[in-house]
Structures are given as C-alpha cells and as structure tokens.
Amino acid sequence: QAELGKPQRNCYTLPGSDFSYGLYIQRTDGGVPEAIGHWNTVKPRTTSAQKMPRDFITMNRGALKAGYTTAHEFNLYYKAKDIRRKDDEYSRFKRSPPKVPADFTYGITSRPCTPFFDLLQHKYKELWMEQQRALTAAQRVEKEKVIMKDKVRETRTTFLRRRPLPVKEESFWHLPRLEKV
C-alpha cells in the first residue's frame, strides 16, 4: 500500500549496509586491510614436464639403417624406439649464438635520398633513353643473326634466277670483205 502524501515508488529497495557489491573471491578477498597492507602476488606455477613431440626424422633414419622398408615395420620401430625432439633450451642456436660484427645492423637499410640536381637535369630520362637505344640495337643485331641463319646458301643457280645474264645483242652476218668498211 502506498505511503500517504508521497509518490508511489517504482524501483527496488537497496540492500542493507552489510551487503557488498561485486564478485566475492574466497582466497583473495581480504577487504580494505589486505589491499592496503599486503602485496597480492601470484605464486609461480610449476609446469609439469611437457612431452615433446616425436622426432620422426631421426626415427626414420634409424629405421632405414636397421633395414626396414614397409609402413608396418616403420610403425613397429616407432613403438620400440620412441625418440622425442630436444627441448629448445638445449638447441644449438641457444648454446652458441652466431658471431656478428659489433657494428652490424639488423633490418633493411634506408634508401639513399634522390639527388635533385640529377632530377633538374633530366639525367634519369637520358639514362633511360640510352638504355632503350642499346636494347633496340641489341635486338636488331639478334634479328640480323636469325635472318642470316635462315638465309639459304647462294649457288650459281639461285644467283642466275635472281639476276639473269644480260642478253647479247644479235649481230647480223656480214661478208668478210665488207668487215673493214
């Protein structure tokens, strides 16, 4: 029933003063005194020994040396000699890192800046034009070599077909006594 002279409430009543908002975590929630007085550190977990993956390269090499050839024999060898890969902390790279000079820099070297004087003189255009001329000349020489290779050897017959001998002018027969005239 609504209180007399007051508007009707349309919300829930708040919980009592002993109520705490949020999630209560049993082992870490010690309230304000623990938050002020203690560092809440996480204890390091001890990792169980992980089973490393199988080293199939070494096992296959051993099976071949033993003379096994079929898949069934290989599986029997894998069960008999279960070789695991070595842990990364014992790897060759970690034991002896590569020798690098003191002034060695990793990464990609920066590109040198473009000289503006060459841009203003159109030097790059001239270089490109020279390259194109050289390329065209090389292609022309290559084409001439191919044409000379494909060219049929010239014989007397082919020469006469292309350039026949000039026709001799026909001279009429004269009497020998009139030759000197």
Salt bridges, closest charged atoms under 4 A:
GLU3 OE1 - LYS6 NZ 3.57
ASP82 OD1 - ARG54 NE 2.99
ASP82 OD2 - ARG84 NH2 3.07
GLU126 OE2 - LYS125 NZ 3.90
GLU154 OE1 - ARG162 NH2 2.41
